[in-house]
Amino acid sequence: MTTVETPGAELYFEVRTFLAREARLLDEERYPEWLALFTEDGTYWVPGIENRGRHDRSGTYAAERMAYFDDTVADLRHRVDRFTAPTAWAEDPATRHLHVISNIEIETCAVPGELTVRSVFVNYRGQGSADSAVLYGRRVDRLRRVDGELRIAARKVVLSHATLPAKNINTFF
């Protein structure tokens, strides 16, 4: 059995505050500030989910199978540029976002200055007067201290949906 070091209240508060601020930046579509929360070598992975029987040991997702996002920070910048371009007809009217982050767990890593942070989320997306969707999932983040500040070095998002309850996923988790 692996022993997980429990972080102190101060670190837990710092991580919780970081995640709450990140959610607010996404809700307010403050994408340049959100991107600044990533390390330059950061990654963002949202694998597609496959329904598989319990006997199938290959799992519901894998790196070599389909992903909704498998991005570097440069890829994320490109997506942000596309979302905010005047020609982004799918974003007119703009999507209304609401991110709720909960069940935050923090583990220290073998790499000094890095943490593994697990959380769950609810992402409400509304557009126009009648179009809306709610997405649920889990995240595993690797946070790294850069110049004394927490940054996202890697994010894995596992959606709870095998079939998306939305026309698209023009949102970040």
C-alpha positions in Angstrom: 0.0 0.0 0.0 1.3 3.5 -1.0 1.4 6.1 1.7 0.1 9.5 0.5 1.4 12.5 2.3 -1.5 14.8 3.3 -0.8 18.4 2.6 -1.3 21.0 5.3 -4.3 23.4 5.4 -2.3 26.3 4.0 -1.4 24.3 0.8 -4.9 23.0 0.5 -6.3 26.5 0.7 -3.7 27.7 -1.9 -4.7 25.0 -4.4 -8.4 25.4 -3.8 -8.1 29.2 -4.4 -6.0 28.5 -7.5 -8.7 26.2 -8.9 -11.5 28.6 -8.0 -9.8 31.5 -9.8 -9.1 29.3 -12.8 -12.8 28.4 -13.0 -13.8 32.1 -12.8 -11.4 33.0 -15.6 -13.0 30.4 -17.8 -16.5 31.5 -16.9 -15.6 35.1 -17.8 -13.8 34.0 -21.0 -10.6 35.6 -19.8 -8.6 33.1 -21.9 -5.2 34.9 -22.0 -5.2 35.0 -18.2 -6.3 31.3 -18.1 -3.5 30.3 -20.5 -1.0 32.1 -18.3 -1.8 29.5 -15.6 -0.1 26.8 -17.6 3.6 26.1 -17.8 5.1 26.5 -21.3 5.5 22.7 -21.6 1.9 22.1 -20.3 -0.4 19.5 -21.7 -4.2 19.2 -21.8 -5.7 15.8 -22.6 -9.4 14.9 -22.8 -9.7 11.3 -23.9 -12.8 9.9 -25.6 -14.7 7.4 -23.4 -15.6 3.9 -24.7 -18.2 1.7 -23.0 -16.3 -1.6 -22.3 -17.3 -4.6 -20.3 -15.6 -5.1 -16.9 -13.8 -8.2 -18.3 -12.1 -5.9 -21.0 -8.8 -4.8 -19.3 -8.0 -2.3 -21.9 -9.9 0.4 -20.0 -12.4 3.0 -21.1 -9.8 5.3 -22.5 -6.1 5.2 -23.6 -3.5 7.5 -25.0 -3.5 5.7 -28.4 -7.2 6.0 -28.9 -9.5 9.0 -29.7 -9.3 12.2 -27.7 -11.4 15.3 -27.8 -8.3 17.3 -26.9 -4.7 16.2 -26.9 -3.1 19.6 -26.8 0.1 21.5 -25.9 -0.1 25.1 -24.7 0.5 26.2 -28.3 -2.6 24.2 -29.4 -4.6 25.8 -26.6 -3.6 29.2 -27.7 -4.7 28.3 -31.2 -8.1 27.2 -29.9 -8.5 30.4 -27.9 -7.7 32.5 -31.0 -10.4 30.6 -32.9 -13.0 31.0 -30.1 -12.4 34.7 -29.9 -12.1 35.4 -33.7 -14.9 37.6 -35.3 -15.5 34.7 -37.7 -16.4 32.2 -34.8 -20.0 32.0 -35.8 -20.6 29.2 -33.3 -19.8 31.7 -30.5 -22.3 34.4 -31.5 -24.1 34.7 -29.2 -21.3 33.8 -26.8 -21.6 30.6 -24.7 -22.3 31.2 -21.1 -20.1 29.0 -18.9 -20.3 28.0 -15.3 -17.7 25.7 -13.8 -18.1 24.1 -10.4 -15.0 22.4 -8.9 -15.2 20.0 -6.0 -13.8 17.0 -4.2 -10.3 18.4 -4.3 -7.5 16.0 -3.2 -3.8 16.9 -3.2 -0.9 14.5 -3.2 2.8 15.3 -3.2 4.8 14.0 -6.2 8.3 12.5 -6.4 9.3 15.6 -8.4 10.1 18.4 -6.0 7.8 21.4 -6.5 5.0 19.4 -8.1 1.7 18.2 -6.8 -1.0 15.8 -8.1 -4.4 17.4 -7.7 -7.6 15.4 -8.3 -11.0 17.1 -8.6 -14.4 16.7 -10.1 -16.3 19.3 -12.1 -19.7 20.3 -13.4 -19.6 22.5 -16.5 -22.9 24.2 -17.4 -22.9 25.7 -20.9 -25.8 27.8 -22.2 -26.1 29.7 -25.5 -29.0 31.7 -26.9 -32.3 31.3 -25.1 -32.8 27.5 -25.3 -29.5 25.7 -26.0 -27.8 24.3 -22.9 -25.8 21.3 -21.7 -24.2 20.1 -18.5 -21.0 18.1 -18.6 -19.5 16.2 -15.7 -16.1 14.7 -15.2 -13.0 14.2 -13.2 -9.6 16.0 -13.6 -6.1 15.0 -12.6 -3.8 18.0 -12.7 0.0 18.1 -12.2 0.7 21.5 -10.7 4.2 22.9 -10.6 5.6 25.8 -8.8 7.1 28.4 -11.2 8.7 31.5 -9.6 6.7 30.7 -6.4 3.4 30.5 -8.2 1.3 27.4 -9.0 1.0 26.5 -12.7 -0.7 23.7 -14.6 2.0 21.4 -16.0 -0.5 18.7 -17.1 -4.3 18.2 -17.1 -6.2 15.0 -17.8 -10.0 15.4 -18.0 -12.1 12.3 -18.0 -15.7 13.1 -18.9 -18.4 10.9 -17.4 -20.2 10.8 -20.7 -19.6 8.1 -23.4 -22.0 10.1 -25.6 -21.8 13.8 -25.2 -25.0 15.6 -24.2 -24.0 18.6 -26.3 -23.6 19.6 -29.9 -20.0 20.5 -29.3 -17.5 21.0 -26.5 -16.5 24.6 -27.1 -15.4 24.9 -23.5 -12.4 24.1 -21.4 -12.6 22.0 -18.2 
